[in-house]
Amino acid sequence: MTTAPAASITLNPSYRLPIGIVLLSLPVLFIQLGLGLALALLGLFLLYQSTTIRLVFTPTDLEVRRNDRLLKTFPYAEWLNWQVFWPSVPILFYFKEVNSIHFLPVLFDPQQLRECLDTYCGDCAETRSQS
C-alpha cells in the first residue's frame, strides 16, 4: 500500500450528475410522463444526497458521512480494486472489498476522487480509471 498522508480529505460535492438527470427528465416528460417523473425524482433524490453525503479519505479508511455523522467506514486494507466508470463523464465509482462490492454515484468532484484514490489506495487497484 502507498504511504498515505496524515491528514484527512473530505471530497467536495459535485452537482453535475443530479442536475444532468433532472435536465434529461424535462424533455422525457413530454414523451413519456411516467418515465420523465421517475427520472426527475431520481435526479432530485441524488441532488439531496449530494448536499448531505460526504466521502472522507482518512489515512486508514474511506468514511461515508451524512451531515458530519459517520455512516460507514471502509478500511483500505480490505480493498481489492477500484474503478471510476466512464472517465470522460464519470458517473459511477466502484470498489471491491474482500467480502463485498460497492457502487456509488459520483456525487463529488471526480478529479479529487481520482487523486485521493491514487494517494490513499493506489496499490490496491488492479483496475483503475483511465485519465
N, C-alpha and C positions, 0 to 999 in steps of 0.2 A: 504494500500500500504506500502511496506517496505521503510525504510529510505534510500534514495539514496545518494551516495557520492556527494560532492560539485563539484568535477572535472568531466570533460567530457572525454570520452574514444572513440577513433577512432579505429575501428577494423582493424587488419592487413589483407591485401589481401591474398587469397589462390588461387592458380592456378590449383589445383588438378582436379576440375570438368571440366574446359575447355580443359585442356591438355588431360584428360581421353577421352573426346568426340572426340578430334582430332585424338588421337591414335586409338580409336574404328573405326573411319571412314576409316582408311587405308586399313584394310582387306575387309571392306564392299565395297570399291571402285572396287575391283576385282570381286565381286559377283554381285553387282548392282550399276552401275556407278551413276545414279541419286540420289539414297539414300545416297551413300558414299559422293557425293559432298554436299548434303544438310547437312549431319552430320558435315562435315569439315567446312562448312560455319557457322553453329551454334556454333561449338567449337571456331572458330576464333572470332566470334562476342562476345561470352562470355569471351574470353581472353581479348579482347579490353575493355569490361565492367569491368573486374577485375582490370585493370590498371587505370581506371578513376573514378569508383563509390566507394564511401566510406560511411559506416554507422557510425554515431557518436551518442553515447549514452550520452545525457546531463542529468542533474538532473530531468528535467520535460518532455523531448521529445526524440523520436528517430528521428534523422535527416538523410536524404539521400542527399549526396553531390556529385557533379561531379567537380573534379579539384578545390576544395575549394569554389565552387558556390553552395549555398543552393538550392536544387530542391524541397524538400517537408519535412514537419515535421509531426510527428505522436505523439500527446500527450498521455502519458501513462494513464492518467485519463480516456481516451476513450477506452482503450483496454479491451476486454472481456476475451480473451485467446490467447495463442500462442503454437506453437509446431514446433520442428525440426524433419522432417521426415527422417526415416531410420537412427537412431542414430549411428549405427556402420559405416555407409557410408553416412554421411549427405549430401544431395543434394538439399533439399528444406526447406525453412523457411516460416512458415505460421503464420499470426496473424490476429485476428479479432477485429475490432473496433465496436463501437455502430452501425454505418451505413454502414460499408463496410468490405470486407475481402481482404487480400493481400498475395500474394505468391512471394517469392524472391528466386532465385537460391543461393545456398551457395557459394558465391564468396569471402568469407572472412574466417578467422580462426574459425572453428566450436566450438572449446573448449572455445575460448574467447567470442564467441557469447552466448553460454550457460551461462557462468559466468556473463556476462552483463545482460542477461535476468533475471537470478535469483536475481541479485543485484538491478537492476533498476525497474523490473516489476514482481518480484516473486509472489506477491499476486494476480496479475490479471490473472494468469494462472489457468484455470480449468483443462486443458490438457497440460502436459509438456512432453518434450522429456525425454526419459529414458536413463540415463548414462550407 
